[in-house]
Amino acid sequence: MSAKAVIGGAITSLITSPRLRDSRRSLAGIKRKLKAAPAQVHYFHQTDDPYSHLMLQVLPALLANYQIELVLHAASIPTEAAAPDRVRLEAWSRRDAVVLAKRVGLHFVDPQQQPPAALVARADQALVAAFSASTTSSEVLASAMAISDALWRSNATAVSAFPAAEPSTTAVAMEAGAALRQKLGHYLGGTLYFEGEWYWGIDRLQYLEDRLRSAGLARNARLALIAPVPRVNCAHQPTNGAHPDLHFFLSFRSPYTYIAVPRVIQMAKHYGANLQLRFILPMAMRGLPVPIEKRLYITRDTKREAESLGLRFGRIADPLGEPTERGLAVLHHAIKVGKGPEFALSFLQGVFADGIDAGSDSGLRKIAERAGVNAALVKTALADSSWREVAELNRAEMFSEGLWGVPSFRVDQRPAHWGQDRMWLIEQDLIAATAAVAKT
């Protein structure tokens, strides 16, 4: 194994260490108690972000259920590097927020376009004024929710009726919010920060609630979670004999792809779906930079998601470049002999959990052997560059679905979904395609 892989594995093992995380949590709690300081949860709001709109709806319950002080920040949109392909991202976020809101009992209506820039600017002024008002937290949140609701209804009259901060004051406040967000280690709106850890959107609210409860900050430990997001459970039985195509767009450098693979395989088997592995090159190998705060957050976030799924994660041998190219070459041939899922899982587990250097012959051989892929196939695959054309075709198809990144999924010709957080939607599509009924 190369020295780079060894060092990289050691660093990521430290970054994702549960022991170190728990020690930091304990130390933060001790410092807070010694200072007799309130438990502060910071919230960063992006005015034209649908997920921020959803988050505003749950913050009153968070305040009511936990002994915390909520510190509110207005923040600008993420940089292009942190959120590439902004048009697709915005369209997806609106569509996704509608589905998510319905599932967890919140409200969002997609206006089919982003709010006008001038209206967003006026809403920013109103939001900054609301956040700086000398009123109770509940009153501030009520004002912010009213502003957000008027914005997403494109009600210019209502937005203009709210008290507004001066444009210069607004700009300073939003720049300060964005700077603090970056300093603390994040890049998106709709995010919560508590004593060293980040929680993005409704999807990660449960983790924050779990932590607040373990810190003894729950007003009533028996209260239900505020907005639990469903998981894949394979609790329905197919009835119509159909075998839908389950398209899985994946990358060999995506940690979220790794933790999605076991569930994809499970669903394909349970619902009798034909699993179609649609591999693409990673963003960084397509000329799209990934900022350090994004890489670190994704690594830590994947760790806690992996823990909740019972998966190992943390000894990472970054497969950027040649390791990924070699892996995709072999995957292309493994698919042809019916070993695609096994090889994909072995590769991703190897580079994200076992610290295997897939750029070395011994590392790739180990990954292939445990997937049931023989040395002859590996040799043939490495001499064949036809996988590149396939990867580009897959990328083009993914983009045609209005998506830009992995993991993404589609059942037959139904709408595609992005992210391992939305695999419960893919299961719903499989249930519909197979006329599956709940097991009794």
C-alpha positions, 0 to 999 in steps of 0.5 A: 500500500502506498504511503499516501493511502496509509496516511490518508487512512490514518487521518480519516480514521481520526476524523471519524473516530467515535471515541474522539467525537464522544470526548469532544461532546463531553468536553463541550458539555463540561465547559458549558456547565462550568460557565453556567452558559446556555446550550446554544444551537446556531441556525443558518437560514438561506432565504430562497432555500426550500429546506430552510423554509421547512426548517423554520417550521420545526424550530418552534418545536425544537425550542419547546422540547429542549432546553436550548438557546437558538441563535439565528443567522441569515446567510447567503447562498453557497458558492458555486464550488460548494453547490455546482450546477445551481439551476438543477440543484434549485429545481430539485430542491423545490421538488424534493421539499414538496415530497419531504414536507408531505411525508413529515407533516410540513408545508411547501408549495413549489412555485415551479421557479425560484422567487424573483431576485428583487423579492429575495433581496427584500425578504433578506432585509425583512429577515435580518430585521426580524432576527435582530428584533428585541422580542422573544424567540417564538415571536422572531420565528413567527415573523421569519416564517411569515416572511418565508411564506410570503416569499414562496407565494411570491406575494410582493405586497406581503413581503414589502409590508414587513419591517426591513433592515437597510441594504448595507446592514443586510449585506453585513449581516449576511456576510457575517452569517456566511463567514461564521458558517464557513468558519464552523465548517459548513456551506449550506442553508437550513443547517443547525450547529451545536457544540462542534457538530453540524446537522443539515435540514430535516433529514438530520434533525433526528441526530441533533435531537438524539444528541440533545437528549443524551446531553440531558437537555430534553424537557421530556425524554418521552416526546416523539421525534419532531420530524422523523424521516422514513427508512427502507424496510422491505416490509411489502411483498410483490404480487404482480410478478413484475421485474422493474428496472432499478437504475442506480447512478453511482460513483466510486469516490462517493461515500454516500454511494457506498452506504447506499449500495447494501440497501440498493442490493437489498431492495432489488432482491426483495422486489425482484428488480433488475439492478442497472448499475449506471457508473459515472466519473466523480465530480472532481474528475469532471473538473468540479472542485469540492471545498474542504468544508464540504469534504469534511462535513460529508465524511463526518455525516457519512460516518453517523449515517453508516453507524445508524445502518450498521456499516463500517466507515472511516478508513479511507484510501481516497480513490481519486484519479487512477484508482477510480478509473481502474475500478470502473474498468473492472466494474464495466466487465464485472457487470457483463458476467453478473458480478457488478453489485458484488464488485461495486460493494467490494470496491466501495467498502474497500476504499471507504472502510478497509483503507485498501489502495485500489490504485495498487495491483494488490489492492485491486486484486483483493477487492476483485477476489472477494467479489468473485471476480477473477484475475483474468477478468481484471487483466482484460478490463484494465486493457479496455477503455470502453468504460469511458464511453459508457460512463459519459452516456450514463452521466448524460442520462442522469443530467437529462433527468434533471440531476447532477450527482450521485447516488441517484436512482430511477425505477423504470421511467418514473421520476428520478431521485437524488441522494441516499436520503431518498431511498425510501422514495425508491422503495415506494416506486418499487412497491407501486411497480410490483403492486406490493402489499404490506406483509401481515 
